[in-house]
Amino acid sequence: MTNSRRTYAVTLFLILIVCYGYFMPRWADWGANSRANLVYAFGDQGVLNIDAYHTNTGDKACFPGPYTPNPNAVNEGTCEGNYYSDKSLGPSLLALPFYMVFKGIAALPPVDRIIQSGAGMGAMGDTLNPDGQGANPAAVYQFLALTFITFFASAVPSALLGVVIFLMACRFAKREWYAFVLALAYGLGTMAFPYSNALYQHQLAAFGAFVGFYYLWRVIKEGANLNWLWLVGLLFSLATITEYPIVPMLGIIFIWAVIQMPNRLALYRVILGAIPLGLIFMAYNYAAFGSVLPVGYQYSTNWQGEHQTGFLSLTVPSLESFVRLYGLTFSPIRGIFLMSPFLLFAIPGFIMMWRQQKAIRGVVTVLLLAVAFFLFYNSSSVMWWGGFTVGPRYLVPMLPFMVLPIIFVLNALLERWWGRALTALLLVISIVSVGAMTIAGQQWPPVEVWPTTFDLMNQSSTLFDYSLPLLAQGDVARNYGLVIGLRGLLSLLPLVIALGIISVGAPLLMRRRSGNAALVAVQPRPGVSS
């Protein structure tokens, strides 16, 4: 890695990790709480059921008893058995070791005093639900635990993913700063931002799939050490136990690898590398639900109508699928191209990549199929809108594969003044739009009209009808500015200052370090004549 590329990579990582980590988990987030409950249950009690924690979430499964399923129990007022998280295992499994670290930190007397007293919250009290339990010790403990484990299990992998996208884009960029712009647009101007500090499955699945693809590329196209294939297997298995629908896309990537790999037998490393997490996954499902398959949703206490429609909410393609496709792409409430117009560059990007990179058209095909599969999959689901969410969140794992071809558009546009102006305009709109929806309010944006029978053309806009009005009122998501007593939009000031310091200081520090290293390299060793 060249010094300039390393400087861009470090600066990018710092920008992303600060932006992701500055904002804290939202209260009453059922999805995040369900996954965290499993971490608490196993970390504190050594059990898989979440009976002691389940009241903070509606995303849970009721399994009636040891291998004696009674599907009717899930719709009853009380659970005739035990409660379990109905979510995928991946995020909880990754978060578990960090929770064990947090337990040690929380036991320290100064930290324990904060937890018991609720002191040191600054203006955080403004974000509490007035109908909730308030800042009691148990609530403070779980909030701090969730904040800690989410940072390491979600924000850090997401920031690393942004760096890998930058490194992959550098293979095709005319200038390295073009790849930096692309990775920054991905990290802050798409749905990657809101889900990079939430204990959800989407960004972690994207991390496993794309980073695995990157190392496959390095082995196949650049002759990297075959031992990287063990890591590919681990990453692909992490993505699999994190987001089940990603499996067909991983299959496409693996088929490409079989076709392109000079030494196909070496791919056994990918398969063997995937086995450990696969065994843990099957053991968990068997211990919790009496099946090695992920059947948690079958026993969910909510959304049974959607889960039981078709195959895991999937229906055969129909006219309604095209309406859903519009909802996923251009509708004001969920359309990815309206919330992130920068992504429109992907359309000419694929064309340009196909024409300019004839030697790797197989890779272009993989990227296209990855995007097409996720659009097809989500438009075939009755739950395509994703619930209370920023954008159609089930599309998040496809985004790295979608943004990579944009580098070819940037290669052309950023060479011209009007192209730089157009790129800057779409980038700013995307970052402001996604940022507003990410940081406005204390909950994910709601769906005011349930999108199964409504007219998509007459939807309200998440950005203009929900997020911007909240920001105008100073209703900003929990962040560290609130901890030090700042309120409203003013609580974003420390973030702005930190980003300014990183943008200026990180490149200067990296260049100075490179210069010192070069100076040491040319100095004669003691006892050696110059």
N, C-alpha and C positions, 0 to 999 in steps of 0.2 A: 504494500500500500504506500503510495507516494505521500510526502508530507502534506501537500495541499489537500489530498483526499482525506487523510486522517484528520486534518483540521476541520473540514466540512462535517465529517462523521461525528466528531466529538461535539462540535457546536450544535448540530442537529439533535443529538441525543439529549443534551442539556436543555435545549429549548422545549423539546417534547416532554421530557420527564418533569420539568417544572410546571408546564401548563397542565399536564395530566394530574400531577400530584397536588396541585394547589387547591383543587376542589375536592370536597369530601363526599362520601356516600350520602344519598338522599334518605330522608326518614320515610318509614312505611314502604320501603321498596321490597315488595314480596319476593321478586326473583333473587335479589342479592341476599335477603334474609334467609331464604330457604337453603341456599348453598352454605351460608355461614353457619346455620343451625347444625348442619351435618358436621362441620368442622368442630364446633363447640361440643357436640354430643360425643364425638370420638376422642377429642382432645381432653375433655374433662372427665368423661365417664367410661370411655372405652366401649361405647355402644354405637349402633348404627341408627337406631330410632331417635327421632327428635321430639319425643313426648314432652321433655322438660322445657322445650323452647318454642313449640309450634305456634303459640298464640300470636307471634309477630308476623305471620305470613299466611296467605291463603293458597300459596303455591306449595302444596304438600299432598302426599299420597296416604291413604288409609289402607293398610294391609291387614285383613281381619285376623290373621293368626299364622302359625307355622304351616305354610304350604296348604292352607285350606281356604282358597280364595272365595270370597262372597262379594261379587261385584256390586250388589245392591247396597252394601254397607257404605260405599263412598258417597252416596247421596243422602245418607241419614244425618241427623243432627249431631250424633256422637259417633265416635269411631269404635267399632267393635274389634279392636286389636291395637295396633301401634301406628303412630304417625311416622312417615319417612319423607325425606325430600324427594320430590318427583323429578328433580333436575338431573342433568348429566353429571357424571362424577368428576370430570377433568378439573374444573376450577376449584372444587373443594379439596381434591387430592393435592393440587399444587399449593393451596393456601395452608394446608395442615402444618407443615414444618414451621412456617412463619408464625402460626398461632402459638406453637410451643415456645418460640422465642418471645413472643409477646407476653405470654404468661409469666416468664421470668422477669421481664421488664416491669409488668404490672405489680409484681410482688415487692418491688423496691419501695421502701418507706415513703420517699417523696411522691412517687407516682400513685401509690395506694392512697395517700392523703388527698390527692386531687380527685381520685375516683370516688372516695367516700364523701367528700365535701361538695363536689361539683364545682369547686372554685377554678378560676383560670379560664372560664369559658368566654370571657369578653362579651361580645354582642351576639354570641351563638344562641342565647336565649330567645332572640327574635325569630329564630327559625324553627322553634319547637311547636309542635301541634298543640294548640290550646286544649284540645280534647284528649291529649295523651297523658302519659304518666309523669311527664316533667323530667328533670335532671336527677332522678334517683340513682343511687350507686350502681344498681344492676344495669340501668339504661346507659349510664356513662361508660361503664366497663364494656358493654357490647358495642357501643358506638366507636370507642377507641380501638377495640379489637378489629372491628370491621374495617375501619380506616387503615389500620396497619397491614392487615393481610391483603386488602384490596390493592394497596400500593405495590406490594411485591408480586402478587399473583396476576395483576392486570396491567398496571401502569408501566412497570419495568419491561415486561415482554412486549408491550405495545410500542414503547420507545425504541427498543431493539429492532422491532419489525420495521419501523421507519428508517433506521440506519441500513438495514438489509435492502430495502427498496432503493435507497440511494445508491448502495454499492452495485446492485444489479443494473440500475439505470445508467451508471457510469460506463458500463460496457458498450452503450450505444450513444452516449451523449457526446456532442461536439466539444462541449466545455463542461467541466465538473460542476460549475455552479448551476447549470441547467438541471442536472440531476438533483442538486440541493433544493431548487425551487419545486421540483416535482414531489420530492419526499415531504417537504414542508406543506405543500398543498394537500397531500394525502393525509398527513398527520393532524392538521388543524382545520382543513376545509372540507372534510367528508365525515360520514358517520363514525369514522375511526375515533374521533375526538370524544364524543359523549360516552362511548363504551370502553374507553381506555382507563377509566378509573371507576369501573362498576364491576362487581363480582358476577359478571355474565359470561356466557360461553363464546360470544361472537369474535371478539378480538383475539382471544387465546387460540381459537380454531384457525383464524387467519394467520396468526404467528406460526403455528405448527405446520400448516399447509405450505405457506409461501417460503418460509425459511428452509423447510425440507426441499422444496423445489429448487431453491437457490443452490443448495449444496449438491443436489443431483446435477444441476447445470455445471457446477465447478468440476465434478468428477468426470462427466461425460464430455464436455466441450473444452475443458481446460486442463485435463489430466491431473486433477488434484488427488491426494492420497485416498485410496479405496476405503480406508478406515472411517472416512466421513460418512459412508453409507450406514454405519451403525447409528449415527446421530439422525440420519434421515428416517430410519425405521422408528426411532424413539419419537421424533417429532410428528411423524404421520400417525402413530398410535395415540399420541397426546391429542391431536386434532380429532381423531375418531371418537375417543371416549369423552370428548368435550362437545362436539356438535355432530350428531349422527348423520344428518343429510349431506355432510361433506364427503362421505365415503365414495360415492360415484366419481366425484371430481378427483379424489386421490387415485382412484383406479385408472382414470384417464392419464394422469401424470405417470403412473407406474408403467402403463402400456407404452407410453412414449419412451420411457427409459429402457424398456426391454428392446424396443426397435432400434434405439440410438446407441445403446451401450456396446462398445467393442467387445468387452468380456462380460457376456450376459450372466454367466455363472456367479460373478462377483455380487450380483444383486441379492444373493441369499442373505447377505448382511442386513439388507433392509427388512427382510421378513423376520429374521431372528431378532433384530433390534426392536421389532414391534411387539414381540411376545410378552416381555415382563409386564408392561402396562395392560396388555390385553388380559393376562391372567388375573391381575388385580381387579380389573373391571368385571370380569365374569364372577370372581369370588364375591365381590361386593353385591352384585345383583342376586346371586344365589342365596347369600346370607340374609339379604333384606326381603326378597320377593320369591324365593324358591325357584328361580329361573336364571340361567346364565345370560339371557337376553335382557335388554333394557326395557322393562315393562312398567316402569314407574307411572307413566302417564295413564296407563290403563286403570290405575286406582286413584287418580287425582280427585280431590274433593271439589274441584271446580273445572269448568270447561269440558265437561263430559260430552256435551253435544258436539262440540268441535272435534274433540279427539276421536269420537266414534264415527265421524263422517268420513266416508271413503276409507282409504288406508292411511292412518295416522294424519287425518285431516286433508289428505290429497284426494282430488277428484279427477276424473278423466277430463282432458282438454275440451273446452266448450266455448261458446260465444262469451260467456262470463269471464273466461280466462283472459280474453283480450281486454275486457274492461278492467280486470285486476292489473294487467300489464300496464295499462295507462295509469292506474293508481300508483304503481311502483315507480313509474318513470317521470310523469309530468303533472300529476295531480298536485294541487296546492297543499294538501295535508300530508302527503307521503312521498311525493315525487323526488327521486334522487337528483334529477337534472335541474329542478327548480331550487332545491336547497343547496346544491353544489354544482352550479353551472360550469365550473372548471371541468367537470367530468364529460362535458360535451366534446372535449378534445379527443376523447377515446375513440370516437367514431372515425374521424380522419386518421387518427393514430394507427388503428388496425390496418387501414388501407395502405398507409405509408410504410408500415413495418413489413407488410406482405410484399410490397414492390421493391423495397430497398434491401431486404434481408432474405434473399432467395435461398441462401444456404441453411437458414434455420426456419423455414416455413413450418416445419413440424412443431417448433415452439410456438409460433403464431397460432397454429391450429389448437394447441393445448390451451392457450390463453382464451381464444374465442370460445372453445367448448366449455371452459370453466365459467365464463360469463353467461353463455347461453343456458347452461344447465341450471344455474341459480335463478335466472329470470323465469325459466320454464317451471322449475320446482315451486317457486313462490307464487307464481300466477295460477298454479294448479291447486293451491291450498286455500281452504275457506278461512284460514287465519293469516292471510297474506299481509294484513296491515300491522301485525305484531303487537297489538294492544297499546297501552300507554307508552309511548316511545318517541324518540327522535328519529324520524325517517323510518323506512321499512327495514328494521334491524336484522331480519333474517338474511339480507343481502350482504351484510358486512364481510363475511369471509371471502367474497368474490372480489372485493375492492382492490387488493394489491395486484391481482391479475388483470384487472380492468385499467388501472392507472399506468402500468408499465409502458404500453405502446404510446402514451402521451408524450414520452420523451422525444419521439420523432417529430411531433408537432412543435415542441419547444425548440428543437434544433433549427426549424425553419423560422418560427416567429421571433425568437429572441435575437435573431441576426438583424432585425429591422425595427426601426423606432415605433412604427404603428403596431407591429407584432408585440413588442414589449408593453405598449400601452394596453392592448387588448388583453394580454395575459395578466397584467397587473389588475385590470378592471375585474375580470372573472375571478381572479384569486382573492381579491379583497371582498367581493360579494359573497363568495363561498365561505371565507373565514368568518365574516360578520354574521352571515345567516346561520351557519352551524354553531358558532360561538354563542349567539343569542339564544338559540334553542337549547344549548347545553347548560348555560349558566343561569337561565331565568327560572325563578321559582324554586320550590322545595320538592316538587314531584315531577315525574316525566310528563310531557305534554299529553293531555287526554284526547280521546276521540269523542267529540261531542255527539255525533250521530253515528250509530253503530254501522260500520261499513260492510254490511252483507246484503243490504237491499236498497241502499240509498243512491241518489243521483250524484255521480262523481263530479259532474260539471258544476254543481252548486255547492261544493264544499267550502267551508271556511278555511282560512290559511293559518297553519300552525304558527308561522313566524309573525304575521301581522295581527292576528286576532288573539294570540295567547302570549307568546314570548316577549315581543316588544312592549306591549302594555305593562307586563310585570316588571320589566327592566325600568320602564319609565317611573314606576312606583318605588323603585329601589329594592325590589324583591329579588335578591341575588342568592344563588345556591350557596350552601355552606362552604366556607373557604377560610384560609389562615389569616386573612385580613380581619375577619370577624373576631378571631381569637384575640387579637391585640386591641380590639375595641372599635375598629372602623366599621361604619355602617353603610349599607346600600352600595351604590356604584363606587364609592370611595374605598370600599374594601378591596377593590381590584388594583389599587395603586401599588402595593408591594409587588404584585405580579408584573406590572408594567416596568417597574424599576429593575426587578430581577432579570427580565428579558433584555432590557437595555444593557445591563452589565454583562450578560452572557454574550450578546451579539457583538459587543466591542471587545470585551476582555478575553473570551475564549480564543479567538483567532490570534490576538496579540500574545497570549501565553503560549499557545502552541508554536507560533513562529519563533519566539524566544527560546523555547525548549529545543526546537529543531536546530536553531543557530548554535546553541551551546553544545549540542551533540556533534554537530559538524566540526566545531572548534576542537573538541576533545579528540575527534578522529584524526585530525591532521597534526596534533601535537606529538612530538617524539616521545617514546617511552624512556624512562630513566635508563641511562647506560647505553643508549642507542644513538649513534651519531646521526645528525640530520644531513 
